[in-house]
Amino acid sequence: MPPVFDENKYHACCCALREIDLLNESGDRLFPVEIKKTASPSQNARVRFDVLNKLGHHIGHGALLCLVECDIPLSAEIIALPVSYV
């Protein structure tokens, strides 16, 4: 089953219960945001963002909002950001 993308809710999920918490749309790009209650995010956090590849949209850089104290690059496309930035 393909992922479900509700353009009104800006939330993406698939039948395997992998989801993205927030999607920011700018132009023709989607910028994914995950929110986690951790101070030590894993390098494999990018796996959660893989569900977006099936949507057929251009995907921009992603963010993981969490309890880190400073910006931490998790990959070339994903950065962990302090939730205090919000």
C-alpha positions in Angstrom: 0.0 0.0 0.0 1.5 3.4 -0.9 2.0 6.1 1.7 -0.9 8.4 2.5 -0.3 12.1 2.1 -3.0 14.5 3.3 -2.2 17.9 1.8 -4.5 19.6 4.3 -3.0 18.1 7.4 0.7 18.1 6.3 1.3 14.6 7.8 2.6 11.6 6.0 2.4 8.0 7.0 2.4 4.6 5.5 0.8 1.3 6.4 3.9 0.1 8.2 3.1 2.9 10.8 6.2 4.9 9.8 5.2 8.5 9.9 6.6 12.1 9.8 5.3 14.4 12.5 5.4 17.6 10.4 5.8 18.6 6.8 6.7 22.1 5.8 5.9 22.9 2.2 7.8 25.6 0.4 7.4 25.8 -3.4 7.6 22.3 -4.8 9.6 20.9 -1.8 8.6 19.2 1.4 10.8 19.7 4.5 10.2 16.9 7.1 10.3 17.5 10.8 10.3 14.8 13.4 9.8 15.5 17.1 11.4 13.1 19.7 12.0 13.1 23.4 15.7 12.3 23.4 18.9 14.1 24.1 21.0 11.7 22.1 19.5 11.1 18.7 20.7 8.2 16.6 22.4 8.5 13.3 19.8 6.1 11.9 17.0 8.6 12.5 17.1 9.2 8.7 15.2 5.8 8.3 12.0 7.6 9.5 12.4 10.1 6.7 12.6 7.4 4.0 8.8 7.1 3.9 8.8 10.4 2.0 10.7 9.0 -1.0 7.5 7.2 -2.1 5.4 10.4 -2.3 6.8 11.6 -5.6 7.6 15.1 -4.2 11.0 16.9 -4.0 12.3 16.4 -0.4 14.4 19.2 1.2 16.6 19.0 4.3 14.9 17.5 7.4 15.0 18.3 11.1 14.7 16.3 14.2 13.5 18.5 17.0 14.7 17.0 20.3 16.3 17.7 23.7 19.8 18.3 22.3 21.6 21.4 23.5 23.0 22.4 20.1 22.7 21.6 16.4 23.9 18.1 15.5 24.2 16.9 11.9 22.8 13.4 11.6 23.4 13.0 7.9 23.9 15.3 4.9 20.1 15.8 4.8 19.0 15.7 8.4 20.0 17.8 11.4 19.0 17.5 15.1 17.9 20.8 16.5 17.1 21.8 20.1 13.4 22.0 20.7 14.1 25.3 22.4 14.5 26.8 19.0 10.7 26.6 18.6 
